[in-house]
Amino acid sequence: MPIDAKKQEPTPFGRILRCDRCGLARSADMPEPAEVGAFYDLAAYYTHGESHMTPVAPNLADRILTRLAWTVDRARPFDVDAIAATLKPGASILDIGCGDGEKLAAFRRHGFTVLGVDPDPGSRAFVASQGLLALDGTAEAPPAELAGHRFDLVIMSHALEHCIDPARALATMRGLMAPDGIGYVEVPNAAALHFERFRQCSEMFDAPRHLWFFTPDALSRMAAAAGLGISDWHYNGFTRLFSPTWRGWECQIHDRLAERGAAAGLRRHSRWESALLLARSALAPPARKYDSFGILVSRTPNDREHQVEQPVR
């Protein structure tokens, strides 16, 4: 992927290496931490409260396509109400990579104590505008204010793929969980048929903001290595793949690559391609069907602190 599609600028972080055994993939050339902030300096981004996708009004064919997709959509997304029911009154919630603070606001409505962490000034400013607090930091380099604190629920939703060192990020998450606390990690699904079909033109590719690409098997291995046991799986993101707005944005990515002569061998997400994707994925197992998946985790019985190696550059 030679360009940052959202900025239409060259990027040196778009060459991806993948392990054919477990499916885990990563940017071949990792940025320095100081370089990451510039990736989010965008005119519009969903974590800033405004989508980068230009809305497209659906026509009759679009309505039929999305209706068919909705009919076979059996997603199990992260359910704030269901999780809240399992937590003690006044539980403490930490959202690392909190983005626009949507989950923080939802848990606050349940009466919980909530706190966010995000390295993006735009996201922190938007969270503050909602009357919430987000500290500057990452899972790899958490803010000093968290030292000595433990939380009943630690969330990393669509954050791990942005990390330079996700193994360290998961170890940090474990260390911030109370002994009987739980955690939730959600990432884009690199095993999804949609991701495989459209590759660099998929919204879920999104280099250079996405530096790692996880399959369910790859994330479960990494979680186990960090001392986290998986108690439940969640899947989300199917019907939206067939909306004209989503499809239109992925067509823009293809066209921006084509302008640079870099679209050879890539599929353009036309309505016909959407119909073919729906035919292939409608009855597919969750691990192949949904664009995102999440794991609900707890600390494993062995309570020793796991040593995490320094990232290899």
C-alpha positions as a printed NumPy array, in Angstrom:
array([[  0.   ,   0.   ,   0.   ],
       [  2.063,   2.97 ,  -1.223],
       [ -0.254,   5.716,   0.078],
       [ -2.191,   6.783,   3.127],
       [ -5.567,   6.677,   1.384],
       [ -7.18 ,   9.137,   3.792],
       [ -4.49 ,  11.761,   3.209],
       [ -3.643,  10.845,  -0.396],
       [  0.024,  11.021,   0.556],
       [  2.852,   8.473,   0.269],
       [  3.478,   6.333,   3.346],
       [  6.555,   4.22 ,   4.164],
       [  4.478,   1.979,   6.453],
       [  2.259,   0.237,   3.914],
       [  4.387,  -2.841,   3.193],
       [  2.874,  -5.726,   5.147],
       [  4.412,  -9.054,   6.164],
       [  2.17 , -11.982,   7.125],
       [  2.786, -15.299,   8.872],
       [  1.111, -18.007,   6.791],
       [  0.917, -20.3  ,   9.841],
       [ -1.177, -18.142,  12.185],
       [ -2.258, -15.292,   9.891],
       [ -0.735, -12.519,  12.005],
       [  0.532,  -9.643,   9.864],
       [  2.337,  -6.377,  10.572],
       [  3.876,  -3.384,   8.922],
       [  7.341,  -4.363,   7.74 ],
       [  8.705,  -0.993,   8.859],
       [  7.341,   0.222,  12.172],
       [  7.153,   3.964,  12.877],
       [  8.843,   5.595,  15.811],
       [  6.366,   6.539,  18.577],
       [  6.876,  10.232,  17.815],
       [  5.717,   9.691,  14.219],
       [  2.36 ,   8.126,  15.078],
       [  0.518,  11.294,  16.083],
       [  0.698,  12.712,  12.555],
       [ -1.272,   9.721,  11.222],
       [ -4.399,  11.097,  12.927],
       [ -4.043,  14.68 ,  11.731],
       [ -7.058,  14.327,   9.442],
       [ -9.825,  16.645,   8.331],
       [-12.387,  14.022,   9.406],
       [-12.022,  10.794,  11.364],
       [-14.563,   8.761,  13.292],
       [-12.743,   9.17 ,  16.623],
       [-13.048,  12.952,  16.204],
       [-16.823,  12.69 ,  15.98 ],
       [-17.032,  12.986,  12.177],
       [-16.838,  10.182,   9.651],
       [-14.323,  10.378,   6.823],
       [-16.821,   8.561,   4.564],
       [-18.965,  10.786,   2.35 ],
       [-22.634,   9.77 ,   2.773],
       [-24.184,   8.201,  -0.336],
       [-27.97 ,   7.999,  -0.647],
       [-29.064,   4.406,  -1.388],
       [-31.038,   3.573,  -4.508],
       [-33.407,   0.62 ,  -4.839],
       [-30.628,  -1.857,  -5.619],
       [-28.679,  -0.684,  -2.576],
       [-31.721,  -1.073,  -0.343],
       [-32.263,  -4.617,  -1.566],
       [-28.607,  -5.519,  -1.051],
       [-28.391,  -4.139,   2.477],
       [-31.737,  -5.692,   3.385],
       [-30.498,  -9.107,   2.274],
       [-27.312,  -8.614,   4.282],
       [-29.313,  -7.549,   7.344],
       [-31.48 , -10.663,   7.035],
       [-28.464, -12.968,   7.478],
       [-26.577, -10.751,   9.951],
       [-26.148, -12.61 ,  13.262],
       [-23.599, -10.279,  14.842],
       [-22.702, -10.48 ,  18.529],
       [-21.298,  -6.992,  19.205],
       [-19.941,  -5.744,  22.509],
       [-23.067,  -5.051,  24.579],
       [-22.561,  -2.343,  27.211],
       [-25.839,  -3.158,  28.959],
       [-25.042,  -6.87 ,  29.201],
       [-21.52 ,  -6.244,  30.503],
       [-22.775,  -3.603,  32.947],
       [-25.142,  -6.172,  34.45 ],
       [-22.159,  -8.364,  35.401],
       [-20.22 ,  -5.571,  37.145],
       [-20.515,  -4.507,  40.765],
       [-22.136,  -1.134,  41.573],
       [-19.682,   1.721,  41.151],
       [-17.264,  -0.388,  39.109],
       [-14.303,   1.368,  37.512],
       [-13.925,   1.355,  33.707],
       [-10.783,   2.179,  31.724],
       [-10.927,   2.538,  27.939],
       [ -7.475,   2.561,  26.328],
       [ -7.701,   4.089,  22.872],
       [-11.093,   5.507,  23.788],
       [-11.542,   7.389,  20.499],
       [-14.738,   9.423,  20.61 ],
       [-15.611,   8.18 ,  24.116],
       [-18.805,   6.399,  23.054],
       [-18.256,   3.467,  25.418],
       [-17.197,   5.739,  28.271],
       [-20.432,   7.7  ,  27.938],
       [-22.498,   4.512,  27.849],
       [-20.907,   3.099,  31.015],
       [-21.202,   6.452,  32.772],
       [-24.948,   6.312,  32.185],
       [-24.918,   3.095,  34.221],
       [-23.349,   4.959,  37.138],
       [-19.811,   3.617,  36.765],
       [-16.563,   5.553,  37.196],
       [-15.023,   5.942,  33.739],
       [-11.648,   7.074,  32.425],
       [-10.178,   7.144,  28.933],
       [ -6.668,   7.078,  27.484],
       [ -5.834,   8.183,  23.953],
       [ -2.693,   9.555,  22.262],
       [ -4.684,  11.587,  19.719],
       [ -5.275,  15.213,  20.808],
       [ -8.304,  15.41 ,  18.511],
       [ -9.923,  12.443,  20.229],
       [ -9.143,  13.761,  23.717],
       [-10.63 ,  17.138,  22.813],
       [-13.809,  15.52 ,  21.514],
       [-14.08 ,  13.353,  24.651],
       [-13.646,  16.45 ,  26.811],
       [-16.455,  18.155,  24.888],
       [-18.706,  15.312,  26.075],
       [-17.833,  16.   ,  29.708],
       [-15.51 ,  12.991,  29.964],
       [-11.807,  12.695,  30.814],
       [ -9.203,  11.103,  28.574],
       [ -5.527,  11.099,  29.512],
       [ -2.684,  11.324,  27.027],
       [ -1.014,   7.954,  26.552],
       [ -1.077,   4.523,  24.958],
       [ -1.246,   0.93 ,  26.122],
       [  2.487,   0.648,  25.539],
       [  3.235,   3.887,  27.403],
       [  0.331,   4.432,  29.818],
       [ -0.024,   7.8  ,  31.571],
       [  1.7  ,   8.108,  34.942],
       [ -1.666,   8.861,  36.576],
       [ -2.611,   5.175,  36.207],
       [  0.252,   3.92 ,  38.381],
       [ -1.083,   1.788,  41.23 ],
       [ -4.661,   1.776,  39.925],
       [ -6.613,  -1.337,  38.94 ],
       [ -9.904,  -1.409,  37.061],
       [-12.887,  -3.738,  37.023],
       [-13.086,  -3.496,  33.23 ],
       [-10.338,  -2.509,  30.808],
       [-11.341,  -1.964,  27.175],
       [ -9.163,  -1.849,  24.072],
       [-11.608,  -1.603,  21.166],
       [-10.038,  -1.002,  17.754],
       [ -6.856,   0.129,  19.472],
       [ -4.517,  -2.878,  19.479],
       [ -4.005,  -2.781,  15.702],
       [ -2.728,   0.806,  16.087],
       [  0.005,  -0.201,  18.565],
       [  3.649,  -0.55 ,  17.642],
       [  4.063,  -3.374,  20.187],
       [  0.713,  -5.138,  20.789],
       [  2.276,  -7.785,  23.046],
       [  3.396,  -5.075,  25.436],
       [ -0.006,  -3.408,  25.114],
       [ -1.787,  -6.595,  26.22 ],
       [  0.646,  -7.038,  29.116],
       [ -0.148,  -3.463,  30.199],
       [ -3.851,  -4.208,  29.947],
       [ -3.462,  -7.26 ,  32.172],
       [ -1.529,  -5.229,  34.737],
       [ -4.311,  -2.632,  34.883],
       [ -7.057,  -5.207,  35.438],
       [ -8.158,  -5.932,  38.986],
       [ -7.435,  -9.554,  40.046],
       [-11.088, -10.413,  39.407],
       [-11.505,  -7.849,  36.641],
       [-12.248,  -8.434,  32.993],
       [-10.981,  -7.001,  29.732],
       [-12.321,  -6.599,  26.229],
       [-10.219,  -6.426,  23.061],
       [-11.713,  -5.84 ,  19.609],
       [ -9.78 ,  -5.631,  16.343],
       [-10.447,  -5.694,  12.587],
       [-10.706,  -9.243,  11.275],
       [ -7.954, -10.028,   8.773],
       [ -9.543, -13.461,   8.218],
       [-12.793, -11.938,   6.907],
       [-13.798, -12.698,   3.336],
       [-14.32 ,  -8.966,   2.793],
       [-10.753,  -8.185,   3.889],
       [ -9.304, -10.938,   1.712],
       [-11.349,  -9.871,  -1.312],
       [-10.561,  -6.155,  -1.281],
       [ -7.203,  -6.182,   0.511],
       [ -5.623,  -2.697,   0.437],
       [ -8.939,  -1.213,  -0.712],
       [-10.678,  -2.431,   2.432],
       [-11.453,   0.251,   5.01 ],
       [-10.074,  -2.194,   7.58 ],
       [ -6.616,  -2.102,   5.976],
       [ -6.07 ,   1.607,   6.728],
       [ -2.277,   1.802,   6.75 ],
       [ -0.463,   3.562,   8.349],
       [ -2.92 ,   3.846,  11.264],
       [ -3.312,   0.068,  11.293],
       [  0.102,  -1.454,  11.934],
       [ -0.982,  -5.002,  12.857],
       [ -3.553,  -7.316,  11.272],
       [ -5.092, -10.058,  13.388],
       [ -6.943, -13.277,  12.695],
       [ -8.894, -14.851,  15.58 ],
       [ -6.189, -17.484,  15.936],
       [ -3.387, -14.907,  15.999],
       [ -5.059, -12.763,  18.659],
       [ -5.89 , -15.759,  20.86 ],
       [ -2.217, -16.804,  20.791],
       [ -1.035, -13.32 ,  21.691],
       [ -3.602, -12.999,  24.492],
       [ -2.531, -16.328,  25.991],
       [  1.114, -15.246,  25.885],
       [  0.16 , -12.098,  27.816],
       [ -1.554, -14.109,  30.562],
       [ -5.119, -13.499,  29.425],
       [ -7.724, -16.226,  29.176],
       [-10.617, -15.888,  26.728],
       [-14.109, -16.402,  28.139],
       [-16.227, -15.237,  25.18 ],
       [-16.039, -14.177,  21.543],
       [-17.916, -11.334,  19.859],
       [-18.32 , -10.569,  16.16 ],
       [-19.529,  -7.396,  14.483],
       [-19.568,  -5.594,  11.131],
       [-21.473,  -7.22 ,   8.293],
       [-24.478,  -5.277,   6.998],
       [-22.458,  -2.042,   6.875],
       [-20.105,  -3.598,   4.312],
       [-22.933,  -3.495,   1.758],
       [-24.067,   0.09 ,   2.304],
       [-23.433,   2.509,  -0.585],
       [-21.512,   4.829,   1.749],
       [-19.058,   2.103,   2.801],
       [-18.776,   0.787,  -0.746],
       [-18.298,   4.29 ,  -2.129],
       [-15.386,   4.955,   0.215],
       [-13.665,   1.695,  -0.715],
       [-14.12 ,   2.607,  -4.392],
       [-12.38 ,   5.911,  -3.618],
       [ -9.423,   4.033,  -2.127],
       [ -9.173,   1.927,  -5.292],
       [ -9.411,   4.993,  -7.524],
       [ -6.724,   6.845,  -5.574],
       [ -4.428,   3.864,  -6.06 ],
       [ -5.353,   3.636,  -9.741],
       [ -4.338,   7.273, -10.246],
       [ -0.845,   6.247,  -9.141],
       [ -0.785,   3.068, -11.213],
       [ -0.898,   0.959,  -8.043],
       [ -4.278,  -0.791,  -8.401],
       [ -3.195,  -3.721, -10.575],
       [ -4.773,  -6.944,  -9.348],
       [ -7.059,  -5.163,  -6.876],
       [-10.85 ,  -5.403,  -6.967],
       [-12.946,  -2.257,  -7.025],
       [-15.861,  -2.556,  -4.593],
       [-18.634,  -2.199,  -7.16 ],
       [-22.244,  -3.148,  -6.501],
       [-21.619,  -6.377,  -8.436],
       [-18.637,  -7.179,  -6.229],
       [-20.859,  -6.514,  -3.202],
       [-23.399,  -9.01 ,  -4.495],
       [-20.671, -11.63 ,  -5.003],
       [-19.317, -10.988,  -1.496],
       [-22.797, -11.396,  -0.011],
       [-23.278, -14.7  ,  -1.835],
       [-19.97 , -16.02 ,  -0.481],
       [-20.271, -14.718,   3.07 ],
       [-23.983, -14.924,   3.942],
       [-23.665, -18.393,   5.48 ],
       [-19.963, -18.245,   6.348],
       [-18.817, -18.968,   9.922],
       [-18.398, -15.844,  12.101],
       [-14.61 , -15.882,  11.863],
       [-14.909, -15.427,   8.077],
       [-18.049, -13.306,   7.92 ],
       [-17.597, -10.237,  10.11 ],
       [-15.143,  -7.383,   9.609],
       [-14.322,  -7.203,  13.346],
       [-14.091,  -9.589,  16.267],
       [-13.564,  -9.191,  19.98 ],
       [-12.545, -11.29 ,  22.955],
       [-13.681, -11.011,  26.559],
       [-10.729, -11.905,  28.784],
       [ -9.689, -12.355,  32.391],
       [ -6.342, -12.791,  34.086],
       [ -5.154, -16.392,  33.962],
       [ -4.689, -18.192,  37.325],
       [ -0.922, -17.84 ,  37.182],
       [ -0.585, -14.36 ,  38.682],
       [  3.068, -13.792,  37.978],
       [  3.898, -10.774,  35.869],
       [  4.772, -11.697,  32.31 ],
       [  8.004, -10.391,  30.894],
       [  7.567,  -8.83 ,  27.474],
       [ 10.5  ,  -8.492,  25.115],
       [ 11.378,  -5.198,  23.526],
       [  9.889,  -4.824,  20.023],
       [ 12.119,  -5.952,  17.184],
       [ 12.887,  -3.184,  14.703]])
